Every structure is written in structure tokens, then in C-alpha cells.
Amino acid sequence: MSRSLFGTDGVRGRANSAPMTAETVLRIGMAAGRIFNRGNHRHRVVIGKDTRLSGYMLEQALTAGLLSVGMDVLLLGPLPTPAVGFLTRSMRADLGVMISASHNPYEDNGIKLFGPDGFKLSDLVEAQIEELIERHSTIPLAGPSAIGRAKRLDDSEGRYIEAVKASAARGLDLSDLKIVVDCANGAAYKVAPTVLWELGAEVIPLGVSPDGFNINGNCGSTHPAALQEQVVVHGADIGIALDGDADRVVLVCEKGSLIDGDQLMATIASQWKKDGRLAGNGVVATVMSNLGLERFMSALGLALVRTQVGDRYVLERMRADGFNLGGEQSGHIIMTDHATTGDGLMAALQALAALIKSGKPASEAFQAFKPVPQLLKNVRVGDAVAALKAQSVVSAIAAAEQQLAGSGRLLVRKSGTEPLIRIMAEGDDSDLVRSVVDKIVEAIPRQAA
């Protein structure tokens, strides 16, 4: 089955351009509704969104599509992606949908789908939805008496807030911490400051004034400079940066230095091992995670299992092999004891619990290992597949692999969510790493960029 519509994290694109048009999203709703309209009961779907302007349009289109095939819809309003996974399972919904383009700018939007178990749909089910959309010009509709109903779920925020607090260590007390939290003007702008305040912290909120256009705009986990500055200005103990849909997180220590997902996984894994909570005797990460993390895990007698890039692939490996901790360097931290997908807020609480237990400042508590020099550069292209096949690029990659052989790693790949080629190299020689990355960037044909 083809997968031209779905990427590594659902459907994503520029709002009001294919595939993120009202017409396409209407048909996604119809097709997904038909596939999950099973069994002799009223079928329900929960729909959450982030704060993008286009979310209003796509929410209405998606709702219409689902109602037209007999699905009842519960509208959650702005909530993090992990909240949708949680509420799908908690409320015994047949399907969950998150309208978000995660860390992308406001001009983009996307659709993420969850099954009744609260986990993102498999490649196979997504392909079935695509097939129904592509092969059938008309999708069977419900009769007049079977059309679905839609309503707002008024207590969705409260349900998720309590679930996040319950995921923390019993009696977690943040009253000795001053925390700056950057919500990226996104989906967690209400729930994140509330959770931290209710657990006792002194909270300084940033990025909590969404206007439809400012999501991820020079804020959040992909643009942490403002948070780094404000942590130092306010003399805070730590900073927390979420992305637009709050499924990823990075931290900032009291000195203003960034703490990425690799350091978070190392710290949480070490603490969980001490507490006897770490399942699978290791952690699942992607090929992007730093070699320093792999060496750290090995020194603890733990495995670092790598997957292709994408939190869905991390989660698949975790579920298949019995791991309960995994994630990505970008800050997707997945803890299957608590959530069905990456949850930035829950991960932050686990990190704060480890910080308190350490009795150290964040600058020391979250330096579990020394990172190996690593460089990632993104090149925007028109056709990533064609660019990667260009002889100049093939030759540059071969030369780089030869130079790094035995002393580092190289990864060149097409982004699954944006029209980008991502070039990453790491090794103990930082000058060599920079050189090989720059040569590959230069080799990408100008007409593809």
C-alpha cells in the first residue's frame, strides 16, 4: 500500500495548500471514521489541536468528515499531543486526532491519529486510510439518522493536568524550585504552568500568549535563547522549554546552558536504574543520539538500542522489546509506564524529581556524559530524493565516510516532516566533523535547494 500522504509523524504541510486543505482533511476524517466505525455501539472521536490559526479551519473540516460517517466527536480545544493519546484511551474513544505541526512554524499544520489504545496508528493502518482516500472518489456516508454529534469536552484540561501530576513521584514537592517555563505559545500554554504551580514551584511563564501566528516563533524547545536568558535574569533553578504541541522538551540549567534530550535520557535512565524501575536493561534512541550517550549507557551496563529517526519508531521498538524509556535528542522522551507518546511535561517532572534527589544544581545534575562533537546542518531543497541521488552528493558522502571510518559517524537523510536534507556527523575530532558536513552541504546541487 502507498504512503504518499502520511509521513513519519502523520500528515503535515503548509496550511491551505495540499495536503493540508479543508477538502483533504475532510476526506481524512471520512476515511479514518469509516475504518474505525466498528462494532455495535456509538463511536466517538476526540480531537485536540494546538494554537495555529489554521487549526480552526481544519478542526471544522475534520469534524464534518467524521460526523458524516457516523462518528461522534468530542472537541478538546488546545491541548498537548500526549493529552490526546491519554484521553483517547481514558474515554474509550475509537479514534483520537491531534491537529498540529509540532515544532514547525505557524504556516504549517498537520494531523496525527491515535488508535483506541492511545498509541499512534501503525504504518499499515495509515496506508489503509490513504488507500480509501485515493481509490474511492466517494466514501460511503451514514444515513440521516446515523449522522454523528459534536460537543466540547469542558474538563479536558483538568483531566490531563491530574494525569501529569499522577505520573510524578509520589509526594513530588517543587516548592524549593524557581522554574521558568516556555510553552512556545502552543498547546501547553495553560496546562504546563498550572501543573508546576500546583506542585509547589515558583513559576515564571513564557510563551503563554498565543495569537494564532506566534507558535514556535523564536520561543520553545527549537528556539531556546529567550529561555536561556530569562533563567539567568530571574536567578531561576531551571528552565523548561516545550514545543508547539508539547510532546518534546529541553531544559536549561541555572547558568543558561542547554540540556538536550540525550542528557535527559541519561539522567532519567540512571535514576530509574537506581530505583529499580528501568525495564529492558537499557534505553531506545535514534541514530541521531550522541555517541557519548551510548558510551555512558555502556559504562552503566545498559544497552542503547538505536532506531531510524522518528519517535514512532522508538516507540515501536520499546513496545516490541519491553523497554519503558526511550526518546530522541530533540527532546521526545517516551515513558510507556506513563504515556503512549512523547510527553514533554511528564518528562520534565521526571527530570525535576532526579534533580531534587541529586541535591546538585542543574548544571551538574544533568551533565551525565561529555558529548562527542556533533554537527547537524539542514538544507532546504525542492526534491530531496533527487538531490540525494546527485553524483556530487554521492561522492561527497563516500569521501566523508572514508574520512570518519573508525572515529565517528555520518548520517545523511531526507526529513520525514519538512522539505529538508539533514546532514549529521560526529566524532572525537571536531574540525574533521565540521569539514565533512560542510563539504556535503556544498555538494548539494543549487537547483535542488
C-alpha angles and dihedrals in degrees: 000000000000124000103194093130102044122062131186092298108029124281118332138169147117112317115257091013125093124314094015096059126122089246095055094043089050089056092045087056092048094047096045090045092053092050094048096040093101133139133027101288141085106283120221136194127193117212125195130174143184125238103276118132090235090057091083092056096044093044090056093046093047092047092051091051094050094045091050092062095046104267121139113225130214112195113211100182120213109355135140120272092247089055089060091052090048096047093045090061097033093053095042091241120170092222140011127204131193118194105207145112090212110214095000122111121271093264089071130065138175150187124239119187129206129195125225090273090062094247124120114265119269123248088254095057092044088052090052090054090049092049092052091050095046102040100041120061088191125036115207111261131212120257120257093266094047100054111127129250128231131207141156120259102223099192099047093112093050093048092053095043091056091047091053093049090048090055092063125087111284109271095011104178118194095175093116093054131088107203131188110203123193111200095184090234083280145117097310097051092116105028101046098057089042094054093048093046094048089053089057106262127140099241129205107187126208129179095025100127106081117184100175093263107055101064108132088356105148089323142081131045095322094050105034099156094102091049092049090053095046094049089059094040092053095040089236124175094227144350128224122203121191127185128236096284095028097235091121135048141186127186135219121212125225090267093056098255121141122249111200133201094270092059090045092052091048093050095045093044092051092049094045091050090054090048093047091242102114111107124201094025091261151032133269117227137156133258087264095066115110121265087232089067090053091051091047093052091048091053088056091051091251131127127238107207114196129210135178116282116286131079090238090065092047090052093047091055092045092053094043096051103031102253119149099193129055143126151136135285088243089068106268099141114182120197109177093192087069112019143022095226140014110310116190095190096048090047090051091054091051089050092048090050089053090047092054093047091051093057087213132115115263091253088066102029094058099044096090093150141007108252119235110239106274132176128192124186128179124209119196112223140175095225113017094183093054092044092053090052093053111118092231090057094044091052094046091051092049091050092048093050090052092051093048096043110134094359106062150348136263127200124180116176147152114254114246094210107034138033092262141120110218119208117192128174131170136179143132091271106072093188091055091048092053092046097053093046093050092049092053091047090052091049094060107106114254092227089060094052 
